[in-house]
Amino acid sequence: MARSDTRPVITLRSTAGTGHTYVTRKNRRNNPDHLLLRKYDPTFGRHVVFREER
């Protein structure tokens, strides 16, 4: 599968301050803003908001 500029690899960092990250892809054409997802932070022990960092 070819790499694409419309679906770049992004890093999601925990807003709880633990430093835990997830890596995913997103479609820049459909979601041009920063991505916010609620995911599980194993260091913190609960679900928190993860914010896209560029």
Distance bins in CASP14 RR format, pairs under 12 A and 6 or more apart:
PFRMAT RR
TARGET T0000
AUTHOR 0000-0000-0000
RMODE 2
METHOD distances of the structure
MODEL  1
1 7 0 0 0 0 1 0 0 0 0 0 0
1 25 0 0 0 0 0 1 0 0 0 0 0
3 9 0 0 0 0 1 0 0 0 0 0 0
3 25 0 0 0 0 0 1 0 0 0 0 0
4 25 0 0 0 0 1 0 0 0 0 0 0
4 26 0 0 0 0 0 1 0 0 0 0 0
4 27 0 0 0 0 1 0 0 0 0 0 0
4 28 0 0 0 0 1 0 0 0 0 0 0
4 29 0 0 0 0 0 1 0 0 0 0 0
5 25 0 0 0 0 0 1 0 0 0 0 0
5 26 0 0 0 0 0 1 0 0 0 0 0
5 27 0 0 0 0 0 1 0 0 0 0 0
5 28 1 0 0 1 0 0 0 0 0 0 0
5 29 0 0 0 0 0 1 0 0 0 0 0
6 25 0 0 0 0 1 0 0 0 0 0 0
6 26 0 0 0 0 1 0 0 0 0 0 0
6 27 1 0 0 1 0 0 0 0 0 0 0
6 28 1 0 1 0 0 0 0 0 0 0 0
6 29 1 0 1 0 0 0 0 0 0 0 0
6 30 0 0 0 0 1 0 0 0 0 0 0
6 31 0 0 0 0 0 1 0 0 0 0 0
6 32 0 0 0 0 0 1 0 0 0 0 0
7 24 0 0 0 0 0 1 0 0 0 0 0
7 25 1 0 1 0 0 0 0 0 0 0 0
7 26 1 0 0 1 0 0 0 0 0 0 0
7 27 1 0 1 0 0 0 0 0 0 0 0
7 28 1 0 0 1 0 0 0 0 0 0 0
7 29 0 0 0 0 1 0 0 0 0 0 0
7 30 0 0 0 0 1 0 0 0 0 0 0
7 31 0 0 0 0 0 1 0 0 0 0 0
8 23 0 0 0 0 0 1 0 0 0 0 0
8 24 0 0 0 0 0 1 0 0 0 0 0
8 25 1 0 0 1 0 0 0 0 0 0 0
8 26 1 0 0 1 0 0 0 0 0 0 0
8 27 0 0 0 0 1 0 0 0 0 0 0
8 28 1 0 0 1 0 0 0 0 0 0 0
8 29 0 0 0 0 0 1 0 0 0 0 0
8 31 0 0 0 0 0 1 0 0 0 0 0
8 32 0 0 0 0 0 1 0 0 0 0 0
8 35 0 0 0 0 0 1 0 0 0 0 0
8 52 0 0 0 0 0 1 0 0 0 0 0
8 54 0 0 0 0 1 0 0 0 0 0 0
9 21 0 0 0 0 0 1 0 0 0 0 0
9 22 0 0 0 0 0 1 0 0 0 0 0
9 23 1 0 0 1 0 0 0 0 0 0 0
9 24 1 0 0 1 0 0 0 0 0 0 0
9 25 1 0 1 0 0 0 0 0 0 0 0
9 26 0 0 0 0 1 0 0 0 0 0 0
9 28 0 0 0 0 0 1 0 0 0 0 0
9 52 0 0 0 0 0 1 0 0 0 0 0
9 53 0 0 0 0 0 1 0 0 0 0 0
9 54 0 0 0 0 0 1 0 0 0 0 0
10 21 0 0 0 0 0 1 0 0 0 0 0
10 22 0 0 0 0 1 0 0 0 0 0 0
10 23 1 0 0 1 0 0 0 0 0 0 0
10 24 1 0 0 1 0 0 0 0 0 0 0
10 25 1 0 0 1 0 0 0 0 0 0 0
10 26 1 0 1 0 0 0 0 0 0 0 0
10 27 0 0 0 0 0 1 0 0 0 0 0
10 28 0 0 0 0 1 0 0 0 0 0 0
10 31 0 0 0 0 1 0 0 0 0 0 0
10 33 0 0 0 0 0 1 0 0 0 0 0
10 34 0 0 0 0 1 0 0 0 0 0 0
10 35 1 0 0 1 0 0 0 0 0 0 0
10 36 0 0 0 0 0 1 0 0 0 0 0
10 37 0 0 0 0 0 1 0 0 0 0 0
10 50 0 0 0 0 0 1 0 0 0 0 0
10 51 0 0 0 0 0 1 0 0 0 0 0
10 52 1 0 1 0 0 0 0 0 0 0 0
10 53 1 0 0 1 0 0 0 0 0 0 0
10 54 1 0 0 1 0 0 0 0 0 0 0
11 19 0 0 0 0 0 1 0 0 0 0 0
11 20 0 0 0 0 0 1 0 0 0 0 0
11 21 1 0 1 0 0 0 0 0 0 0 0
11 22 1 0 0 1 0 0 0 0 0 0 0
11 23 1 0 1 0 0 0 0 0 0 0 0
11 24 0 0 0 0 1 0 0 0 0 0 0
11 25 0 0 0 0 0 1 0 0 0 0 0
11 26 0 0 0 0 0 1 0 0 0 0 0
11 34 0 0 0 0 0 1 0 0 0 0 0
11 35 0 0 0 0 0 1 0 0 0 0 0
11 37 0 0 0 0 0 1 0 0 0 0 0
11 50 0 0 0 0 1 0 0 0 0 0 0
11 51 0 0 0 0 1 0 0 0 0 0 0
11 52 1 0 0 1 0 0 0 0 0 0 0
11 53 1 0 1 0 0 0 0 0 0 0 0
11 54 0 0 0 0 1 0 0 0 0 0 0
12 19 0 0 0 0 0 1 0 0 0 0 0
12 20 0 0 0 0 1 0 0 0 0 0 0
12 21 1 0 0 1 0 0 0 0 0 0 0
12 22 1 0 1 0 0 0 0 0 0 0 0
12 23 1 0 0 1 0 0 0 0 0 0 0
12 24 1 0 0 1 0 0 0 0 0 0 0
12 25 0 0 0 0 0 1 0 0 0 0 0
12 26 0 0 0 0 1 0 0 0 0 0 0
12 34 0 0 0 0 1 0 0 0 0 0 0
12 35 1 0 0 1 0 0 0 0 0 0 0
12 36 0 0 0 0 1 0 0 0 0 0 0
12 37 1 0 0 1 0 0 0 0 0 0 0
12 38 0 0 0 0 0 1 0 0 0 0 0
12 39 1 0 0 1 0 0 0 0 0 0 0
12 40 0 0 0 0 0 1 0 0 0 0 0
12 41 0 0 0 0 0 1 0 0 0 0 0
12 48 0 0 0 0 0 1 0 0 0 0 0
12 49 0 0 0 0 1 0 0 0 0 0 0
12 50 1 1 0 0 0 0 0 0 0 0 0
12 51 1 0 0 1 0 0 0 0 0 0 0
12 52 1 0 1 0 0 0 0 0 0 0 0
12 53 1 0 0 1 0 0 0 0 0 0 0
12 54 0 0 0 0 0 1 0 0 0 0 0
13 19 1 0 0 1 0 0 0 0 0 0 0
13 20 1 0 0 1 0 0 0 0 0 0 0
13 21 1 0 1 0 0 0 0 0 0 0 0
13 22 0 0 0 0 1 0 0 0 0 0 0
13 23 0 0 0 0 0 1 0 0 0 0 0
13 24 0 0 0 0 0 1 0 0 0 0 0
13 34 0 0 0 0 0 1 0 0 0 0 0
13 35 0 0 0 0 0 1 0 0 0 0 0
13 36 0 0 0 0 0 1 0 0 0 0 0
13 37 0 0 0 0 0 1 0 0 0 0 0
13 39 0 0 0 0 0 1 0 0 0 0 0
13 41 0 0 0 0 0 1 0 0 0 0 0
13 48 0 0 0 0 0 1 0 0 0 0 0
13 49 0 0 0 0 0 1 0 0 0 0 0
13 50 1 0 0 1 0 0 0 0 0 0 0
13 51 1 0 0 1 0 0 0 0 0 0 0
13 52 0 0 0 0 1 0 0 0 0 0 0
13 53 1 0 1 0 0 0 0 0 0 0 0
13 54 0 0 0 0 0 1 0 0 0 0 0
14 20 1 0 1 0 0 0 0 0 0 0 0
14 21 1 0 0 1 0 0 0 0 0 0 0
14 22 0 0 0 0 1 0 0 0 0 0 0
14 36 0 0 0 0 0 1 0 0 0 0 0
14 37 0 0 0 0 0 1 0 0 0 0 0
14 38 0 0 0 0 0 1 0 0 0 0 0
14 39 0 0 0 0 1 0 0 0 0 0 0
14 40 0 0 0 0 1 0 0 0 0 0 0
14 41 1 0 1 0 0 0 0 0 0 0 0
14 42 0 0 0 0 1 0 0 0 0 0 0
14 43 1 0 0 1 0 0 0 0 0 0 0
14 44 1 0 0 1 0 0 0 0 0 0 0
14 45 0 0 0 0 0 1 0 0 0 0 0
14 46 0 0 0 0 0 1 0 0 0 0 0
14 47 0 0 0 0 0 1 0 0 0 0 0
14 48 1 0 1 0 0 0 0 0 0 0 0
14 49 0 0 0 0 1 0 0 0 0 0 0
14 50 1 0 1 0 0 0 0 0 0 0 0
14 51 0 0 0 0 1 0 0 0 0 0 0
14 52 0 0 0 0 0 1 0 0 0 0 0
14 53 0 0 0 0 0 1 0 0 0 0 0
15 21 0 0 0 0 0 1 0 0 0 0 0
15 34 0 0 0 0 0 1 0 0 0 0 0
15 36 0 0 0 0 1 0 0 0 0 0 0
15 37 0 0 0 0 0 1 0 0 0 0 0
15 38 0 0 0 0 1 0 0 0 0 0 0
15 39 0 0 0 0 0 1 0 0 0 0 0
15 41 0 0 0 0 1 0 0 0 0 0 0
15 44 0 0 0 0 1 0 0 0 0 0 0
15 47 0 0 0 0 0 1 0 0 0 0 0
15 48 1 0 1 0 0 0 0 0 0 0 0
15 49 1 0 1 0 0 0 0 0 0 0 0
15 50 1 0 0 1 0 0 0 0 0 0 0
15 51 1 0 1 0 0 0 0 0 0 0 0
15 52 0 0 0 0 0 1 0 0 0 0 0
15 53 0 0 0 0 0 1 0 0 0 0 0
16 38 0 0 0 0 0 1 0 0 0 0 0
16 39 0 0 0 0 0 1 0 0 0 0 0
16 40 0 0 0 0 0 1 0 0 0 0 0
16 41 1 0 1 0 0 0 0 0 0 0 0
16 42 0 0 0 0 0 1 0 0 0 0 0
16 43 1 0 0 1 0 0 0 0 0 0 0
16 44 1 0 1 0 0 0 0 0 0 0 0
16 45 0 0 0 0 1 0 0 0 0 0 0
16 46 0 0 0 0 1 0 0 0 0 0 0
16 47 0 0 0 0 1 0 0 0 0 0 0
16 48 1 0 1 0 0 0 0 0 0 0 0
16 49 0 0 0 0 1 0 0 0 0 0 0
16 50 0 0 0 0 1 0 0 0 0 0 0
16 51 0 0 0 0 0 1 0 0 0 0 0
17 41 0 0 0 0 1 0 0 0 0 0 0
17 43 0 0 0 0 1 0 0 0 0 0 0
17 44 0 0 0 0 1 0 0 0 0 0 0
17 48 0 0 0 0 1 0 0 0 0 0 0
17 49 0 0 0 0 0 1 0 0 0 0 0
17 50 0 0 0 0 0 1 0 0 0 0 0
17 51 0 0 0 0 0 1 0 0 0 0 0
18 40 0 0 0 0 0 1 0 0 0 0 0
18 41 1 0 1 0 0 0 0 0 0 0 0
18 42 0 0 0 0 1 0 0 0 0 0 0
18 43 1 1 0 0 0 0 0 0 0 0 0
18 44 1 0 1 0 0 0 0 0 0 0 0
18 45 0 0 0 0 1 0 0 0 0 0 0
18 46 0 0 0 0 0 1 0 0 0 0 0
18 48 0 0 0 0 1 0 0 0 0 0 0
18 50 0 0 0 0 0 1 0 0 0 0 0
19 41 0 0 0 0 1 0 0 0 0 0 0
19 42 0 0 0 0 0 1 0 0 0 0 0
19 43 1 0 0 1 0 0 0 0 0 0 0
19 44 0 0 0 0 1 0 0 0 0 0 0
19 48 0 0 0 0 0 1 0 0 0 0 0
19 50 0 0 0 0 0 1 0 0 0 0 0
19 51 0 0 0 0 0 1 0 0 0 0 0
19 53 0 0 0 0 0 1 0 0 0 0 0
20 39 0 0 0 0 1 0 0 0 0 0 0
20 40 0 0 0 0 1 0 0 0 0 0 0
20 41 1 0 1 0 0 0 0 0 0 0 0
20 42 1 0 0 1 0 0 0 0 0 0 0
20 43 1 0 1 0 0 0 0 0 0 0 0
20 44 1 0 0 1 0 0 0 0 0 0 0
20 45 0 0 0 0 1 0 0 0 0 0 0
20 46 0 0 0 0 0 1 0 0 0 0 0
20 47 0 0 0 0 0 1 0 0 0 0 0
20 48 0 0 0 0 1 0 0 0 0 0 0
20 50 0 0 0 0 1 0 0 0 0 0 0
21 37 0 0 0 0 0 1 0 0 0 0 0
21 39 0 0 0 0 0 1 0 0 0 0 0
21 41 0 0 0 0 1 0 0 0 0 0 0
21 42 0 0 0 0 0 1 0 0 0 0 0
21 43 0 0 0 0 0 1 0 0 0 0 0
21 50 0 0 0 0 1 0 0 0 0 0 0
21 51 0 0 0 0 0 1 0 0 0 0 0
21 52 0 0 0 0 0 1 0 0 0 0 0
21 53 0 0 0 0 1 0 0 0 0 0 0
22 35 0 0 0 0 0 1 0 0 0 0 0
22 37 1 0 0 1 0 0 0 0 0 0 0
22 38 0 0 0 0 0 1 0 0 0 0 0
22 39 1 0 0 1 0 0 0 0 0 0 0
22 40 0 0 0 0 1 0 0 0 0 0 0
22 41 0 0 0 0 1 0 0 0 0 0 0
22 42 0 0 0 0 0 1 0 0 0 0 0
22 48 0 0 0 0 0 1 0 0 0 0 0
22 49 0 0 0 0 0 1 0 0 0 0 0
22 50 1 0 0 1 0 0 0 0 0 0 0
22 51 0 0 0 0 0 1 0 0 0 0 0
22 52 0 0 0 0 0 1 0 0 0 0 0
22 53 0 0 0 0 0 1 0 0 0 0 0
23 39 0 0 0 0 0 1 0 0 0 0 0
23 50 0 0 0 0 0 1 0 0 0 0 0
23 52 0 0 0 0 0 1 0 0 0 0 0
23 53 0 0 0 0 0 1 0 0 0 0 0
24 31 0 0 0 0 0 1 0 0 0 0 0
24 35 0 0 0 0 1 0 0 0 0 0 0
24 37 0 0 0 0 1 0 0 0 0 0 0
24 39 0 0 0 0 1 0 0 0 0 0 0
24 50 0 0 0 0 1 0 0 0 0 0 0
24 52 0 0 0 0 1 0 0 0 0 0 0
25 31 0 0 0 0 0 1 0 0 0 0 0
25 35 0 0 0 0 0 1 0 0 0 0 0
25 52 0 0 0 0 0 1 0 0 0 0 0
26 32 0 0 0 0 1 0 0 0 0 0 0
26 33 0 0 0 0 0 1 0 0 0 0 0
26 34 0 0 0 0 1 0 0 0 0 0 0
26 35 1 0 1 0 0 0 0 0 0 0 0
26 36 0 0 0 0 0 1 0 0 0 0 0
26 37 0 0 0 0 1 0 0 0 0 0 0
26 52 1 0 0 1 0 0 0 0 0 0 0
26 54 0 0 0 0 0 1 0 0 0 0 0
27 35 0 0 0 0 0 1 0 0 0 0 0
28 34 0 0 0 0 0 1 0 0 0 0 0
28 35 0 0 0 0 0 1 0 0 0 0 0
28 52 0 0 0 0 0 1 0 0 0 0 0
28 54 0 0 0 0 0 1 0 0 0 0 0
31 37 0 0 0 0 0 1 0 0 0 0 0
31 52 0 0 0 0 1 0 0 0 0 0 0
32 52 0 0 0 0 0 1 0 0 0 0 0
32 54 0 0 0 0 0 1 0 0 0 0 0
33 51 0 0 0 0 0 1 0 0 0 0 0
33 52 0 0 0 0 1 0 0 0 0 0 0
33 54 0 0 0 0 0 1 0 0 0 0 0
34 49 0 0 0 0 0 1 0 0 0 0 0
34 50 0 0 0 0 0 1 0 0 0 0 0
34 51 1 0 0 1 0 0 0 0 0 0 0
34 52 1 0 1 0 0 0 0 0 0 0 0
34 53 0 0 0 0 1 0 0 0 0 0 0
34 54 1 0 0 1 0 0 0 0 0 0 0
35 49 0 0 0 0 0 1 0 0 0 0 0
35 50 0 0 0 0 1 0 0 0 0 0 0
35 51 1 0 0 1 0 0 0 0 0 0 0
35 52 1 0 1 0 0 0 0 0 0 0 0
35 53 0 0 0 0 1 0 0 0 0 0 0
35 54 0 0 0 0 0 1 0 0 0 0 0
36 48 0 0 0 0 0 1 0 0 0 0 0
36 49 1 0 1 0 0 0 0 0 0 0 0
36 50 1 0 0 1 0 0 0 0 0 0 0
36 51 1 0 1 0 0 0 0 0 0 0 0
36 52 1 0 0 1 0 0 0 0 0 0 0
36 53 0 0 0 0 0 1 0 0 0 0 0
37 47 0 0 0 0 0 1 0 0 0 0 0
37 48 0 0 0 0 1 0 0 0 0 0 0
37 49 1 0 0 1 0 0 0 0 0 0 0
37 50 1 0 1 0 0 0 0 0 0 0 0
37 51 0 0 0 0 1 0 0 0 0 0 0
37 52 0 0 0 0 1 0 0 0 0 0 0
38 46 0 0 0 0 0 1 0 0 0 0 0
38 47 1 0 1 0 0 0 0 0 0 0 0
38 48 1 0 0 1 0 0 0 0 0 0 0
38 49 1 0 1 0 0 0 0 0 0 0 0
38 50 1 0 0 1 0 0 0 0 0 0 0
38 51 0 0 0 0 0 1 0 0 0 0 0
39 45 0 0 0 0 0 1 0 0 0 0 0
39 46 0 0 0 0 0 1 0 0 0 0 0
39 47 1 0 0 1 0 0 0 0 0 0 0
39 48 1 0 0 1 0 0 0 0 0 0 0
39 49 0 0 0 0 1 0 0 0 0 0 0
39 50 1 0 1 0 0 0 0 0 0 0 0
39 51 0 0 0 0 0 1 0 0 0 0 0
39 52 0 0 0 0 0 1 0 0 0 0 0
40 46 1 0 0 1 0 0 0 0 0 0 0
40 47 1 0 1 0 0 0 0 0 0 0 0
40 48 0 0 0 0 1 0 0 0 0 0 0
40 49 0 0 0 0 0 1 0 0 0 0 0
40 50 0 0 0 0 1 0 0 0 0 0 0
41 47 1 0 0 1 0 0 0 0 0 0 0
41 48 1 0 1 0 0 0 0 0 0 0 0
41 49 0 0 0 0 1 0 0 0 0 0 0
41 50 1 0 0 1 0 0 0 0 0 0 0
42 48 0 0 0 0 0 1 0 0 0 0 0
44 50 0 0 0 0 0 1 0 0 0 0 0
END
